[in-house]
Structure formats: C-alpha cells, structure tokens
Amino acid sequence: MAGFKGVVKANPFYQICRSQQDVEIQGDWRELRREARDSHWMMVYGDYLRELGYAARKLGLGWVNLSGEV
C-alpha cells in the first residue's frame, strides 16, 4: 500500500469515467510511479496517513508513505 497527501485541483468530466479528479501530489511522485499498479485509487478527505500506516502494519501489509514522515 502507498499513501500520500495531495490537493484536488480539478474535477473534469469525461464520458468514460465520471469520478475523475486531478490531484497535485504532495510527496515523492517519482516513487509513486514505481508503486502504482492500477488505475483505480481510494481517496480520503483529511490527513489519515499515520492511522493508515498503523492499520496496514497491523494487518501485515507493506506501507509506503510518499509524503514523508508523519
């Protein structure tokens, strides 16, 4: 799992997908390119990176925080 902070810059409307968002990544976007494996993402409004990292570790999942230490 990978997480990062970001800012929603736009909500474009495309016929192929109605839930698109343009997000400015606040973190290591180069590392995100290496970690990204799919085109579908889960977005959360608010800063829950610390909590998500804790839960991922408890579940035995790998965790990469692309926005640095929290």
PDB file of N, H, CA, C and O in Angstrom:
ATOM      1  N   MET A   1       0.843  -1.171   0.000  1.00  0.00           N
ATOM      2  CA  MET A   1       0.000   0.000   0.000  1.00  0.00           C
ATOM      3  C   MET A   1       0.886   1.232   0.000  1.00  0.00           C
ATOM      4  O   MET A   1       1.973   1.238   0.578  1.00  0.00           O
ATOM      5  N   ALA A   2       0.403   2.266  -0.655  1.00  0.00           N
ATOM      6  H   ALA A   2      -0.480   2.260  -1.125  1.00  0.00           H
ATOM      7  CA  ALA A   2       1.113   3.536  -0.684  1.00  0.00           C
ATOM      8  C   ALA A   2       0.120   4.650  -0.407  1.00  0.00           C
ATOM      9  O   ALA A   2      -1.037   4.574  -0.820  1.00  0.00           O
ATOM     10  N   GLY A   3       0.559   5.663   0.278  1.00  0.00           N
ATOM     11  H   GLY A   3       1.499   5.725   0.613  1.00  0.00           H
ATOM     12  CA  GLY A   3      -0.295   6.809   0.559  1.00  0.00           C
ATOM     13  C   GLY A   3       0.479   8.103   0.405  1.00  0.00           C
ATOM     14  O   GLY A   3       1.704   8.131   0.526  1.00  0.00           O
ATOM     15  N   PHE A   4      -0.252   9.174   0.135  1.00  0.00           N
ATOM     16  H   PHE A   4      -1.247   9.151   0.036  1.00  0.00           H
ATOM     17  CA  PHE A   4       0.376  10.487   0.020  1.00  0.00           C
ATOM     18  C   PHE A   4      -0.668  11.564   0.242  1.00  0.00           C
ATOM     19  O   PHE A   4      -1.869  11.333   0.103  1.00  0.00           O
ATOM     20  N   LYS A   5      -0.187  12.737   0.588  1.00  0.00           N
ATOM     21  H   LYS A   5       0.788  12.925   0.702  1.00  0.00           H
ATOM     22  CA  LYS A   5      -1.052  13.906   0.692  1.00  0.00           C
ATOM     23  C   LYS A   5      -1.183  14.537  -0.678  1.00  0.00           C
ATOM     24  O   LYS A   5      -0.290  14.407  -1.516  1.00  0.00           O
ATOM     25  N   GLY A   6      -2.286  15.216  -0.909  1.00  0.00           N
ATOM     26  H   GLY A   6      -3.011  15.321  -0.229  1.00  0.00           H
ATOM     27  CA  GLY A   6      -2.483  15.870  -2.185  1.00  0.00           C
ATOM     28  C   GLY A   6      -3.543  16.947  -2.093  1.00  0.00           C
ATOM     29  O   GLY A   6      -4.252  17.065  -1.094  1.00  0.00           O
ATOM     30  N   VAL A   7      -3.636  17.730  -3.153  1.00  0.00           N
ATOM     31  H   VAL A   7      -3.060  17.634  -3.964  1.00  0.00           H
ATOM     32  CA  VAL A   7      -4.631  18.801  -3.246  1.00  0.00           C
ATOM     33  C   VAL A   7      -5.417  18.579  -4.531  1.00  0.00           C
ATOM     34  O   VAL A   7      -4.833  18.455  -5.608  1.00  0.00           O
ATOM     35  N   VAL A   8      -6.748  18.527  -4.418  1.00  0.00           N
ATOM     36  H   VAL A   8      -7.222  18.628  -3.544  1.00  0.00           H
ATOM     37  CA  VAL A   8      -7.592  18.381  -5.609  1.00  0.00           C
ATOM     38  C   VAL A   8      -7.569  19.696  -6.366  1.00  0.00           C
ATOM     39  O   VAL A   8      -7.924  20.744  -5.827  1.00  0.00           O
ATOM     40  N   LYS A   9      -7.149  19.630  -7.622  1.00  0.00           N
ATOM     41  H   LYS A   9      -6.861  18.778  -8.060  1.00  0.00           H
ATOM     42  CA  LYS A   9      -7.045  20.824  -8.465  1.00  0.00           C
ATOM     43  C   LYS A   9      -8.221  20.975  -9.418  1.00  0.00           C
ATOM     44  O   LYS A   9      -8.562  22.097  -9.793  1.00  0.00           O
ATOM     45  N   ALA A  10      -8.849  19.873  -9.818  1.00  0.00           N
ATOM     46  H   ALA A  10      -8.571  18.962  -9.513  1.00  0.00           H
ATOM     47  CA  ALA A  10      -9.964  19.949 -10.763  1.00  0.00           C
ATOM     48  C   ALA A  10     -10.768  18.655 -10.705  1.00  0.00           C
ATOM     49  O   ALA A  10     -10.277  17.616 -10.264  1.00  0.00           O
ATOM     50  N   ASN A  11     -12.002  18.743 -11.154  1.00  0.00           N
ATOM     51  H   ASN A  11     -12.401  19.587 -11.512  1.00  0.00           H
ATOM     52  CA  ASN A  11     -12.898  17.598 -11.288  1.00  0.00           C
ATOM     53  C   ASN A  11     -13.424  17.559 -12.720  1.00  0.00           C
ATOM     54  O   ASN A  11     -14.566  17.944 -12.973  1.00  0.00           O
ATOM     55  N   PRO A  12     -12.600  17.098 -13.654  1.00  0.00           N
ATOM     56  CA  PRO A  12     -13.023  17.102 -15.062  1.00  0.00           C
ATOM     57  C   PRO A  12     -14.130  16.081 -15.298  1.00  0.00           C
ATOM     58  O   PRO A  12     -14.251  15.101 -14.564  1.00  0.00           O
ATOM     59  N   PHE A  13     -14.928  16.321 -16.323  1.00  0.00           N
ATOM     60  H   PHE A  13     -14.830  17.117 -16.919  1.00  0.00           H
ATOM     61  CA  PHE A  13     -15.988  15.403 -16.697  1.00  0.00           C
ATOM     62  C   PHE A  13     -15.618  14.734 -18.013  1.00  0.00           C
ATOM     63  O   PHE A  13     -15.494  15.394 -19.045  1.00  0.00           O
ATOM     64  N   TYR A  14     -15.445  13.432 -17.966  1.00  0.00           N
ATOM     65  H   TYR A  14     -15.546  12.896 -17.128  1.00  0.00           H
ATOM     66  CA  TYR A  14     -15.177  12.641 -19.159  1.00  0.00           C
ATOM     67  C   TYR A  14     -16.247  11.556 -19.248  1.00  0.00           C
ATOM     68  O   TYR A  14     -16.636  10.983 -18.231  1.00  0.00           O
ATOM     69  N   GLN A  15     -16.717  11.276 -20.448  1.00  0.00           N
ATOM     70  H   GLN A  15     -16.401  11.741 -21.274  1.00  0.00           H
ATOM     71  CA  GLN A  15     -17.755  10.262 -20.637  1.00  0.00           C
ATOM     72  C   GLN A  15     -17.310   8.893 -20.116  1.00  0.00           C
ATOM     73  O   GLN A  15     -18.133   8.117 -19.629  1.00  0.00           O
ATOM     74  N   ILE A  16     -16.013   8.597 -20.217  1.00  0.00           N
ATOM     75  H   ILE A  16     -15.345   9.227 -20.612  1.00  0.00           H
ATOM     76  CA  ILE A  16     -15.533   7.268 -19.843  1.00  0.00           C
ATOM     77  C   ILE A  16     -15.511   7.049 -18.325  1.00  0.00           C
ATOM     78  O   ILE A  16     -15.627   5.914 -17.863  1.00  0.00           O
ATOM     79  N   CYS A  17     -15.365   8.120 -17.557  1.00  0.00           N
ATOM     80  H   CYS A  17     -15.271   9.042 -17.933  1.00  0.00           H
ATOM     81  CA  CYS A  17     -15.305   7.987 -16.097  1.00  0.00           C
ATOM     82  C   CYS A  17     -15.788   9.286 -15.477  1.00  0.00           C
ATOM     83  O   CYS A  17     -15.239  10.352 -15.755  1.00  0.00           O
ATOM     84  N   ARG A  18     -16.782   9.206 -14.663  1.00  0.00           N
ATOM     85  H   ARG A  18     -17.228   8.340 -14.437  1.00  0.00           H
ATOM     86  CA  ARG A  18     -17.382  10.419 -14.104  1.00  0.00           C
ATOM     87  C   ARG A  18     -16.833  10.784 -12.733  1.00  0.00           C
ATOM     88  O   ARG A  18     -17.277  11.764 -12.135  1.00  0.00           O
ATOM     89  N   SER A  19     -15.894  10.028 -12.235  1.00  0.00           N
ATOM     90  H   SER A  19     -15.534   9.232 -12.720  1.00  0.00           H
ATOM     91  CA  SER A  19     -15.368  10.330 -10.899  1.00  0.00           C
ATOM     92  C   SER A  19     -13.880  10.673 -10.944  1.00  0.00           C
ATOM     93  O   SER A  19     -13.136  10.341 -10.022  1.00  0.00           O
ATOM     94  N   GLN A  20     -13.453  11.329 -12.004  1.00  0.00           N
ATOM     95  H   GLN A  20     -14.057  11.598 -12.753  1.00  0.00           H
ATOM     96  CA  GLN A  20     -12.050  11.692 -12.136  1.00  0.00           C
ATOM     97  C   GLN A  20     -11.736  12.940 -11.330  1.00  0.00           C
ATOM     98  O   GLN A  20     -12.573  13.830 -11.181  1.00  0.00           O
ATOM     99  N   GLN A  21     -10.517  12.990 -10.815  1.00  0.00           N
ATOM    100  H   GLN A  21      -9.837  12.267 -10.937  1.00  0.00           H
ATOM    101  CA  GLN A  21     -10.019  14.181 -10.139  1.00  0.00           C
ATOM    102  C   GLN A  21      -8.564  14.377 -10.521  1.00  0.00           C
ATOM    103  O   GLN A  21      -7.792  13.421 -10.601  1.00  0.00           O
ATOM    104  N   ASP A  22      -8.205  15.625 -10.753  1.00  0.00           N
ATOM    105  H   ASP A  22      -8.833  16.401 -10.688  1.00  0.00           H
ATOM    106  CA  ASP A  22      -6.808  15.986 -10.954  1.00  0.00           C
ATOM    107  C   ASP A  22      -6.252  16.357  -9.589  1.00  0.00           C
ATOM    108  O   ASP A  22      -6.747  17.274  -8.935  1.00  0.00           O
ATOM    109  N   VAL A  23      -5.218  15.638  -9.163  1.00  0.00           N
ATOM    110  H   VAL A  23      -4.815  14.892  -9.694  1.00  0.00           H
ATOM    111  CA  VAL A  23      -4.658  15.816  -7.823  1.00  0.00           C
ATOM    112  C   VAL A  23      -3.195  16.223  -7.923  1.00  0.00           C
ATOM    113  O   VAL A  23      -2.413  15.595  -8.637  1.00  0.00           O
ATOM    114  N   GLU A  24      -2.835  17.279  -7.203  1.00  0.00           N
ATOM    115  H   GLU A  24      -3.471  17.789  -6.623  1.00  0.00           H
ATOM    116  CA  GLU A  24      -1.429  17.676  -7.078  1.00  0.00           C
ATOM    117  C   GLU A  24      -0.832  16.865  -5.939  1.00  0.00           C
ATOM    118  O   GLU A  24      -1.273  16.974  -4.795  1.00  0.00           O
ATOM    119  N   ILE A  25       0.164  16.058  -6.250  1.00  0.00           N
ATOM    120  H   ILE A  25       0.522  15.969  -7.179  1.00  0.00           H
ATOM    121  CA  ILE A  25       0.784  15.180  -5.256  1.00  0.00           C
ATOM    122  C   ILE A  25       1.727  15.976  -4.377  1.00  0.00           C
ATOM    123  O   ILE A  25       2.581  16.711  -4.872  1.00  0.00           O
ATOM    124  N   GLN A  26       1.573  15.831  -3.090  1.00  0.00           N
ATOM    125  H   GLN A  26       0.879  15.234  -2.687  1.00  0.00           H
ATOM    126  CA  GLN A  26       2.484  16.449  -2.133  1.00  0.00           C
ATOM    127  C   GLN A  26       3.351  15.340  -1.556  1.00  0.00           C
ATOM    128  O   GLN A  26       3.095  14.820  -0.470  1.00  0.00           O
ATOM    129  N   GLY A  27       4.359  15.004  -2.299  1.00  0.00           N
ATOM    130  H   GLY A  27       4.567  15.427  -3.181  1.00  0.00           H
ATOM    131  CA  GLY A  27       5.228  13.912  -1.904  1.00  0.00           C
ATOM    132  C   GLY A  27       6.098  13.499  -3.069  1.00  0.00           C
ATOM    133  O   GLY A  27       6.236  14.227  -4.052  1.00  0.00           O
ATOM    134  N   ASP A  28       6.678  12.333  -2.949  1.00  0.00           N
ATOM    135  H   ASP A  28       6.567  11.741  -2.151  1.00  0.00           H
ATOM    136  CA  ASP A  28       7.638  11.823  -3.927  1.00  0.00           C
ATOM    137  C   ASP A  28       6.907  11.172  -5.099  1.00  0.00           C
ATOM    138  O   ASP A  28       6.637   9.972  -5.070  1.00  0.00           O
ATOM    139  N   TRP A  29       6.584  11.958  -6.131  1.00  0.00           N
ATOM    140  H   TRP A  29       6.803  12.933  -6.155  1.00  0.00           H
ATOM    141  CA  TRP A  29       5.833  11.432  -7.272  1.00  0.00           C
ATOM    142  C   TRP A  29       6.648  10.421  -8.064  1.00  0.00           C
ATOM    143  O   TRP A  29       6.075   9.557  -8.728  1.00  0.00           O
ATOM    144  N   ARG A  30       7.973  10.512  -8.008  1.00  0.00           N
ATOM    145  H   ARG A  30       8.438  11.214  -7.468  1.00  0.00           H
ATOM    146  CA  ARG A  30       8.794   9.519  -8.719  1.00  0.00           C
ATOM    147  C   ARG A  30       8.631   8.141  -8.082  1.00  0.00           C
ATOM    148  O   ARG A  30       8.535   7.133  -8.783  1.00  0.00           O
ATOM    149  N   GLU A  31       8.602   8.106  -6.778  1.00  0.00           N
ATOM    150  H   GLU A  31       8.680   8.925  -6.209  1.00  0.00           H
ATOM    151  CA  GLU A  31       8.382   6.841  -6.073  1.00  0.00           C
ATOM    152  C   GLU A  31       6.964   6.324  -6.332  1.00  0.00           C
ATOM    153  O   GLU A  31       6.745   5.116  -6.419  1.00  0.00           O
ATOM    154  N   LEU A  32       6.015   7.237  -6.452  1.00  0.00           N
ATOM    155  H   LEU A  32       6.193   8.219  -6.381  1.00  0.00           H
ATOM    156  CA  LEU A  32       4.639   6.834  -6.752  1.00  0.00           C
ATOM    157  C   LEU A  32       4.575   6.105  -8.090  1.00  0.00           C
ATOM    158  O   LEU A  32       3.830   5.135  -8.224  1.00  0.00           O
ATOM    159  N   ARG A  33       5.330   6.546  -9.063  1.00  0.00           N
ATOM    160  H   ARG A  33       5.935   7.334  -8.954  1.00  0.00           H
ATOM    161  CA  ARG A  33       5.355   5.858 -10.363  1.00  0.00           C
ATOM    162  C   ARG A  33       5.817   4.415 -10.207  1.00  0.00           C
ATOM    163  O   ARG A  33       5.334   3.532 -10.915  1.00  0.00           O
ATOM    164  N   ARG A  34       6.740   4.169  -9.294  1.00  0.00           N
ATOM    165  H   ARG A  34       7.132   4.887  -8.719  1.00  0.00           H
ATOM    166  CA  ARG A  34       7.216   2.802  -9.064  1.00  0.00           C
ATOM    167  C   ARG A  34       6.198   1.977  -8.289  1.00  0.00           C
ATOM    168  O   ARG A  34       6.090   0.769  -8.501  1.00  0.00           O
ATOM    169  N   GLU A  35       5.455   2.613  -7.397  1.00  0.00           N
ATOM    170  H   GLU A  35       5.543   3.594  -7.225  1.00  0.00           H
ATOM    171  CA  GLU A  35       4.493   1.909  -6.552  1.00  0.00           C
ATOM    172  C   GLU A  35       3.138   1.688  -7.216  1.00  0.00           C
ATOM    173  O   GLU A  35       2.428   0.749  -6.856  1.00  0.00           O
ATOM    174  N   ALA A  36       2.765   2.528  -8.173  1.00  0.00           N
ATOM    175  H   ALA A  36       3.342   3.291  -8.465  1.00  0.00           H
ATOM    176  CA  ALA A  36       1.435   2.458  -8.796  1.00  0.00           C
ATOM    177  C   ALA A  36       1.301   1.185  -9.628  1.00  0.00           C
ATOM    178  O   ALA A  36       2.155   0.877 -10.460  1.00  0.00           O
ATOM    179  N   ARG A  37       0.215   0.453  -9.390  1.00  0.00           N
ATOM    180  H   ARG A  37      -0.479   0.703  -8.714  1.00  0.00           H
ATOM    181  CA  ARG A  37      -0.005  -0.805 -10.098  1.00  0.00           C
ATOM    182  C   ARG A  37      -1.365  -0.863 -10.783  1.00  0.00           C
ATOM    183  O   ARG A  37      -1.673  -1.849 -11.452  1.00  0.00           O
ATOM    184  N   ASP A  38      -2.170   0.156 -10.631  1.00  0.00           N
ATOM    185  H   ASP A  38      -1.920   0.957 -10.087  1.00  0.00           H
ATOM    186  CA  ASP A  38      -3.521   0.113 -11.173  1.00  0.00           C
ATOM    187  C   ASP A  38      -3.994   1.527 -11.456  1.00  0.00           C
ATOM    188  O   ASP A  38      -3.329   2.498 -11.095  1.00  0.00           O
ATOM    189  N   SER A  39      -5.125   1.637 -12.093  1.00  0.00           N
ATOM    190  H   SER A  39      -5.666   0.848 -12.386  1.00  0.00           H
ATOM    191  CA  SER A  39      -5.659   2.963 -12.412  1.00  0.00           C
ATOM    192  C   SER A  39      -6.788   3.374 -11.477  1.00  0.00           C
ATOM    193  O   SER A  39      -7.331   4.470 -11.615  1.00  0.00           O
ATOM    194  N   HIS A  40      -7.148   2.520 -10.535  1.00  0.00           N
ATOM    195  H   HIS A  40      -6.707   1.630 -10.424  1.00  0.00           H
ATOM    196  CA  HIS A  40      -8.208   2.849  -9.583  1.00  0.00           C
ATOM    197  C   HIS A  40      -7.595   3.093  -8.206  1.00  0.00           C
ATOM    198  O   HIS A  40      -6.760   2.324  -7.729  1.00  0.00           O
ATOM    199  N   TRP A  41      -8.036   4.187  -7.583  1.00  0.00           N
ATOM    200  H   TRP A  41      -8.714   4.811  -7.970  1.00  0.00           H
ATOM    201  CA  TRP A  41      -7.454   4.609  -6.319  1.00  0.00           C
ATOM    202  C   TRP A  41      -8.559   4.883  -5.313  1.00  0.00           C
ATOM    203  O   TRP A  41      -9.704   5.138  -5.685  1.00  0.00           O
ATOM    204  N   MET A  42      -8.210   4.827  -4.054  1.00  0.00           N
ATOM    205  H   MET A  42      -7.280   4.620  -3.752  1.00  0.00           H
ATOM    206  CA  MET A  42      -9.127   5.204  -2.990  1.00  0.00           C
ATOM    207  C   MET A  42      -8.667   6.554  -2.453  1.00  0.00           C
ATOM    208  O   MET A  42      -7.492   6.735  -2.134  1.00  0.00           O
ATOM    209  N   MET A  43      -9.593   7.497  -2.356  1.00  0.00           N
ATOM    210  H   MET A  43     -10.547   7.351  -2.615  1.00  0.00           H
ATOM    211  CA  MET A  43      -9.256   8.836  -1.875  1.00  0.00           C
ATOM    212  C   MET A  43      -9.992   9.101  -0.566  1.00  0.00           C
ATOM    213  O   MET A  43     -11.161   8.750  -0.404  1.00  0.00           O
ATOM    214  N   VAL A  44      -9.283   9.725   0.354  1.00  0.00           N
ATOM    215  H   VAL A  44      -8.334  10.011   0.223  1.00  0.00           H
ATOM    216  CA  VAL A  44      -9.864  10.089   1.643  1.00  0.00           C
ATOM    217  C   VAL A  44      -9.654  11.577   1.837  1.00  0.00           C
ATOM    218  O   VAL A  44      -8.555  12.090   1.626  1.00  0.00           O
ATOM    219  N   TYR A  45     -10.696  12.262   2.236  1.00  0.00           N
ATOM    220  H   TYR A  45     -11.589  11.846   2.408  1.00  0.00           H
ATOM    221  CA  TYR A  45     -10.573  13.691   2.535  1.00  0.00           C
ATOM    222  C   TYR A  45     -10.149  13.841   3.979  1.00  0.00           C
ATOM    223  O   TYR A  45     -10.858  13.405   4.887  1.00  0.00           O
ATOM    224  N   GLY A  46      -9.000  14.454   4.199  1.00  0.00           N
ATOM    225  H   GLY A  46      -8.424  14.808   3.462  1.00  0.00           H
ATOM    226  CA  GLY A  46      -8.416  14.597   5.530  1.00  0.00           C
ATOM    227  C   GLY A  46      -7.053  13.926   5.540  1.00  0.00           C
ATOM    228  O   GLY A  46      -6.697  13.220   4.597  1.00  0.00           O
ATOM    229  N   ASP A  47      -6.298  14.142   6.593  1.00  0.00           N
ATOM    230  H   ASP A  47      -6.587  14.716   7.359  1.00  0.00           H
ATOM    231  CA  ASP A  47      -4.952  13.576   6.713  1.00  0.00           C
ATOM    232  C   ASP A  47      -4.995  12.393   7.676  1.00  0.00           C
ATOM    233  O   ASP A  47      -5.003  12.572   8.894  1.00  0.00           O
ATOM    234  N   TYR A  48      -5.020  11.189   7.120  1.00  0.00           N
ATOM    235  H   TYR A  48      -5.013  11.044   6.131  1.00  0.00           H
ATOM    236  CA  TYR A  48      -5.068   9.968   7.921  1.00  0.00           C
ATOM    237  C   TYR A  48      -3.900   9.043   7.595  1.00  0.00           C
ATOM    238  O   TYR A  48      -4.010   7.828   7.760  1.00  0.00           O
ATOM    239  N   LEU A  49      -2.790   9.600   7.135  1.00  0.00           N
ATOM    240  H   LEU A  49      -2.701  10.587   7.001  1.00  0.00           H
ATOM    241  CA  LEU A  49      -1.635   8.778   6.770  1.00  0.00           C
ATOM    242  C   LEU A  49      -1.086   8.002   7.965  1.00  0.00           C
ATOM    243  O   LEU A  49      -0.726   6.832   7.837  1.00  0.00           O
ATOM    244  N   ARG A  50      -1.024   8.637   9.095  1.00  0.00           N
ATOM    245  H   ARG A  50      -1.316   9.587   9.200  1.00  0.00           H
ATOM    246  CA  ARG A  50      -0.493   7.965  10.293  1.00  0.00           C
ATOM    247  C   ARG A  50      -1.373   6.764  10.658  1.00  0.00           C
ATOM    248  O   ARG A  50      -0.870   5.670  10.916  1.00  0.00           O
ATOM    249  N   GLU A  51      -2.677   6.982  10.676  1.00  0.00           N
ATOM    250  H   GLU A  51      -3.085   7.871  10.467  1.00  0.00           H
ATOM    251  CA  GLU A  51      -3.604   5.914  11.035  1.00  0.00           C
ATOM    252  C   GLU A  51      -3.587   4.783  10.014  1.00  0.00           C
ATOM    253  O   GLU A  51      -3.637   3.609  10.380  1.00  0.00           O
ATOM    254  N   LEU A  52      -3.516   5.141   8.724  1.00  0.00           N
ATOM    255  H   LEU A  52      -3.476   6.095   8.427  1.00  0.00           H
ATOM    256  CA  LEU A  52      -3.484   4.124   7.679  1.00  0.00           C
ATOM    257  C   LEU A  52      -2.206   3.301   7.753  1.00  0.00           C
ATOM    258  O   LEU A  52      -2.238   2.081   7.591  1.00  0.00           O
ATOM    259  N   GLY A  53      -1.086   3.965   7.996  1.00  0.00           N
ATOM    260  H   GLY A  53      -1.060   4.956   8.127  1.00  0.00           H
ATOM    261  CA  GLY A  53       0.176   3.241   8.155  1.00  0.00           C
ATOM    262  C   GLY A  53       0.133   2.275   9.325  1.00  0.00           C
ATOM    263  O   GLY A  53       0.625   1.151   9.222  1.00  0.00           O
ATOM    264  N   TYR A  54      -0.447   2.699  10.428  1.00  0.00           N
ATOM    265  H   TYR A  54      -0.847   3.612  10.511  1.00  0.00           H
ATOM    266  CA  TYR A  54      -0.581   1.841  11.617  1.00  0.00           C
ATOM    267  C   TYR A  54      -1.433   0.615  11.290  1.00  0.00           C
ATOM    268  O   TYR A  54      -1.051  -0.514  11.597  1.00  0.00           O
ATOM    269  N   ALA A  55      -2.601   0.849  10.660  1.00  0.00           N
ATOM    270  H   ALA A  55      -2.912   1.766  10.410  1.00  0.00           H
ATOM    271  CA  ALA A  55      -3.505  -0.259  10.327  1.00  0.00           C
ATOM    272  C   ALA A  55      -2.857  -1.221   9.333  1.00  0.00           C
ATOM    273  O   ALA A  55      -2.991  -2.436   9.473  1.00  0.00           O
ATOM    274  N   ALA A  56      -2.159  -0.691   8.336  1.00  0.00           N
ATOM    275  H   ALA A  56      -2.050   0.297   8.222  1.00  0.00           H
ATOM    276  CA  ALA A  56      -1.508  -1.551   7.341  1.00  0.00           C
ATOM    277  C   ALA A  56      -0.482  -2.461   8.014  1.00  0.00           C
ATOM    278  O   ALA A  56      -0.425  -3.656   7.725  1.00  0.00           O
ATOM    279  N   ARG A  57       0.321  -1.901   8.902  1.00  0.00           N
ATOM    280  H   ARG A  57       0.276  -0.930   9.136  1.00  0.00           H
ATOM    281  CA  ARG A  57       1.327  -2.717   9.599  1.00  0.00           C
ATOM    282  C   ARG A  57       0.666  -3.789  10.459  1.00  0.00           C
ATOM    283  O   ARG A  57       1.140  -4.925  10.492  1.00  0.00           O
ATOM    284  N   LYS A  58      -0.419  -3.451  11.156  1.00  0.00           N
ATOM    285  H   LYS A  58      -0.804  -2.529  11.129  1.00  0.00           H
ATOM    286  CA  LYS A  58      -1.125  -4.422  11.994  1.00  0.00           C
ATOM    287  C   LYS A  58      -1.707  -5.565  11.164  1.00  0.00           C
ATOM    288  O   LYS A  58      -1.815  -6.692  11.648  1.00  0.00           O
ATOM    289  N   LEU A  59      -2.083  -5.274   9.905  1.00  0.00           N
ATOM    290  H   LEU A  59      -1.995  -4.358   9.513  1.00  0.00           H
ATOM    291  CA  LEU A  59      -2.628  -6.293   9.014  1.00  0.00           C
ATOM    292  C   LEU A  59      -1.544  -7.056   8.258  1.00  0.00           C
ATOM    293  O   LEU A  59      -1.844  -7.964   7.483  1.00  0.00           O
ATOM    294  N   GLY A  60      -0.279  -6.685   8.486  1.00  0.00           N
ATOM    295  H   GLY A  60      -0.036  -5.947   9.116  1.00  0.00           H
ATOM    296  CA  GLY A  60       0.827  -7.358   7.824  1.00  0.00           C
ATOM    297  C   GLY A  60       1.039  -6.902   6.390  1.00  0.00           C
ATOM    298  O   GLY A  60       1.664  -7.612   5.601  1.00  0.00           O
ATOM    299  N   LEU A  61       0.526  -5.722   6.040  1.00  0.00           N
ATOM    300  H   LEU A  61       0.019  -5.146   6.680  1.00  0.00           H
ATOM    301  CA  LEU A  61       0.681  -5.180   4.700  1.00  0.00           C
ATOM    302  C   LEU A  61       1.882  -4.249   4.641  1.00  0.00           C
ATOM    303  O   LEU A  61       2.215  -3.586   5.623  1.00  0.00           O
ATOM    304  N   GLY A  62       2.520  -4.206   3.497  1.00  0.00           N
ATOM    305  H   GLY A  62       2.249  -4.744   2.699  1.00  0.00           H
ATOM    306  CA  GLY A  62       3.591  -3.240   3.299  1.00  0.00           C
ATOM    307  C   GLY A  62       2.996  -1.841   3.204  1.00  0.00           C
ATOM    308  O   GLY A  62       1.879  -1.679   2.715  1.00  0.00           O
ATOM    309  N   TRP A  63       3.721  -0.836   3.662  1.00  0.00           N
ATOM    310  H   TRP A  63       4.629  -0.967   4.060  1.00  0.00           H
ATOM    311  CA  TRP A  63       3.216   0.536   3.681  1.00  0.00           C
ATOM    312  C   TRP A  63       4.328   1.479   3.262  1.00  0.00           C
ATOM    313  O   TRP A  63       5.437   1.417   3.790  1.00  0.00           O
ATOM    314  N   VAL A  64       4.026   2.356   2.305  1.00  0.00           N
ATOM    315  H   VAL A  64       3.124   2.406   1.875  1.00  0.00           H
ATOM    316  CA  VAL A  64       4.955   3.374   1.860  1.00  0.00           C
ATOM    317  C   VAL A  64       4.250   4.706   1.970  1.00  0.00           C
ATOM    318  O   VAL A  64       3.215   4.919   1.338  1.00  0.00           O
ATOM    319  N   ASN A  65       4.806   5.615   2.776  1.00  0.00           N
ATOM    320  H   ASN A  65       5.646   5.443   3.290  1.00  0.00           H
ATOM    321  CA  ASN A  65       4.258   6.965   2.908  1.00  0.00           C
ATOM    322  C   ASN A  65       5.060   7.859   1.971  1.00  0.00           C
ATOM    323  O   ASN A  65       6.210   8.191   2.259  1.00  0.00           O
ATOM    324  N   LEU A  66       4.467   8.244   0.870  1.00  0.00           N
ATOM    325  H   LEU A  66       3.533   7.974   0.636  1.00  0.00           H
ATOM    326  CA  LEU A  66       5.178   9.035  -0.137  1.00  0.00           C
ATOM    327  C   LEU A  66       5.279  10.503   0.220  1.00  0.00           C
ATOM    328  O   LEU A  66       5.965  11.261  -0.467  1.00  0.00           O
ATOM    329  N   SER A  67       4.606  10.919   1.287  1.00  0.00           N
ATOM    330  H   SER A  67       4.050  10.304   1.845  1.00  0.00           H
ATOM    331  CA  SER A  67       4.692  12.324   1.719  1.00  0.00           C
ATOM    332  C   SER A  67       5.664  12.500   2.872  1.00  0.00           C
ATOM    333  O   SER A  67       5.682  13.556   3.505  1.00  0.00           O
ATOM    334  N   GLY A  68       6.458  11.505   3.151  1.00  0.00           N
ATOM    335  H   GLY A  68       6.444  10.648   2.637  1.00  0.00           H
ATOM    336  CA  GLY A  68       7.456  11.617   4.212  1.00  0.00           C
ATOM    337  C   GLY A  68       6.919  11.189   5.556  1.00  0.00           C
ATOM    338  O   GLY A  68       5.840  10.603   5.648  1.00  0.00           O
ATOM    339  N   GLU A  69       7.660  11.478   6.581  1.00  0.00           N
ATOM    340  H   GLU A  69       8.536  11.954   6.507  1.00  0.00           H
ATOM    341  CA  GLU A  69       7.276  11.086   7.946  1.00  0.00           C
ATOM    342  C   GLU A  69       6.088  11.881   8.421  1.00  0.00           C
ATOM    343  O   GLU A  69       5.963  13.071   8.132  1.00  0.00           O
ATOM    344  N   VAL A  70       5.206  11.208   9.160  1.00  0.00           N
ATOM    345  H   VAL A  70       5.307  10.241   9.395  1.00  0.00           H
ATOM    346  CA  VAL A  70       4.074  11.884   9.806  1.00  0.00           C
ATOM    347  C   VAL A  70       4.076  11.573  11.274  1.00  0.00           C
ATOM    348  O   VAL A  70       3.206  12.043  12.007  1.00  0.00           O
TER     349      VAL A  70
END
